[in-house]
Amino acid sequence: MTRSAGVRPFTAISYLEGLAQYLGKDTTVYYERGIPSLGEMADATVFASDEAGAHTAFSYYDTVNHEWTADQGNFSTKVGHSAGQIDLTGSVTRSIP
């Protein structure tokens, strides 16, 4: 009785090579070791709601108190080409110092 523990391919390739071959010559596949996660990128990004950076993201003008303010809490984030094609989702937690 012969038992097989696995199949040996004619040639072994990496996931990156397989992806590049599958997508074809008209596509460029980039790879960088250690790409940060969406959460790490969000944590390292300074969000602002104006060009001068005077007001942080998630802030709004409070018409009762006549000042800029920001609520604390968890905010969901979605990144995509359109509302129908969301590529990344995540969340941002904002705490007021």
Backbone torsions as a table, in degrees:
resi	resn	phi	psi	omega
1	MET	NA	128.7	178.5
2	THR	-104.1	133.3	178.4
3	ARG	-117.5	141.0	180.0
4	SER	-112.5	124.6	179.1
5	ALA	-91.8	-9.7	-178.8
6	GLY	177.4	175.3	-179.8
7	VAL	-116.8	131.8	177.4
8	ARG	-94.2	123.4	179.1
9	PRO	-74.7	160.9	175.7
10	PHE	-61.9	-38.4	179.4
11	THR	-146.1	136.9	178.5
12	ALA	-94.7	134.8	176.5
13	ILE	-131.2	159.7	179.2
14	SER	-81.1	166.4	175.2
15	TYR	-59.0	-39.2	-179.5
16	LEU	-62.7	-45.0	177.9
17	GLU	-64.5	-41.2	178.8
18	GLY	-63.5	-41.8	178.2
19	LEU	-64.4	-44.7	179.3
20	ALA	-62.0	-41.7	178.8
21	GLN	-67.0	-40.0	-179.7
22	TYR	-64.6	-41.9	-176.9
23	LEU	-75.0	-24.4	175.2
24	GLY	94.5	176.7	-173.9
25	LYS	-72.5	-19.1	-178.8
26	ASP	-82.2	-0.8	-178.1
27	THR	-119.5	138.0	175.6
28	THR	-104.2	126.2	178.6
29	VAL	-104.5	123.9	178.6
30	TYR	-105.8	147.8	178.6
31	TYR	-141.6	135.4	173.1
32	GLU	-139.8	124.4	-179.5
33	ARG	-65.2	134.6	175.2
34	GLY	82.5	28.2	176.5
35	ILE	-61.5	129.2	-177.1
36	PRO	-67.7	155.9	178.0
37	SER	-73.1	167.1	178.1
38	LEU	-58.5	-40.9	178.7
39	GLY	-63.4	-42.1	178.4
40	GLU	-65.1	-39.9	178.2
41	MET	-66.0	-41.2	178.8
42	ALA	-64.1	-41.7	179.0
43	ASP	-63.7	-32.7	-177.2
44	ALA	-88.8	-4.9	-176.8
45	THR	-96.9	133.6	174.9
46	VAL	-93.1	112.3	179.8
47	PHE	-90.7	139.5	176.8
48	ALA	-138.5	150.1	-179.1
49	SER	-101.6	4.9	174.0
50	ASP	-145.0	163.2	-175.4
51	GLU	-62.9	-33.1	-178.0
52	ALA	-77.1	-13.0	-179.1
53	GLY	76.2	17.4	-177.0
54	ALA	-73.5	-27.3	-177.7
55	HIS	-122.3	128.6	-179.1
56	THR	-73.2	160.7	177.1
57	ALA	-60.8	156.9	-177.9
58	PHE	69.6	10.8	176.2
59	SER	-97.4	156.6	179.2
60	TYR	-148.0	162.6	-179.5
61	TYR	-88.4	118.8	179.3
62	ASP	-82.8	109.3	-175.6
63	THR	-74.1	-17.9	177.6
64	VAL	-77.5	-47.8	-178.3
65	ASN	-92.7	-5.4	178.9
66	HIS	55.2	52.1	177.8
67	GLU	-156.8	161.5	175.4
68	TRP	-79.0	139.0	179.5
69	THR	-145.2	163.9	178.0
70	ALA	-141.5	137.2	178.4
71	ASP	-85.7	150.4	173.8
72	GLN	-93.6	160.1	178.3
73	GLY	142.6	-172.0	179.0
74	ASN	-98.6	130.8	179.6
75	PHE	-121.8	130.6	177.7
76	SER	-83.1	145.2	178.9
77	THR	-124.2	144.3	178.2
78	LYS	-137.2	133.6	179.6
79	VAL	-124.8	130.9	179.3
80	GLY	-171.6	178.1	179.2
81	HIS	-75.3	-29.2	179.1
82	SER	-160.1	174.7	179.1
83	ALA	-64.3	-24.4	179.1
84	GLY	-87.9	-10.0	-179.0
85	GLN	-132.3	83.9	179.6
86	ILE	-90.3	121.2	-177.6
87	ASP	-93.9	-35.0	-178.3
88	LEU	-134.3	143.0	172.6
89	THR	-131.5	153.6	179.1
90	GLY	-169.2	-169.3	177.5
91	SER	-143.6	153.2	178.0
92	VAL	-125.6	130.9	175.9
93	THR	-103.8	123.8	179.7
94	ARG	-111.5	122.3	175.3
95	SER	-116.2	141.1	-178.6
96	ILE	-87.9	126.0	-177.9
97	PRO	-68.3	NA	NA
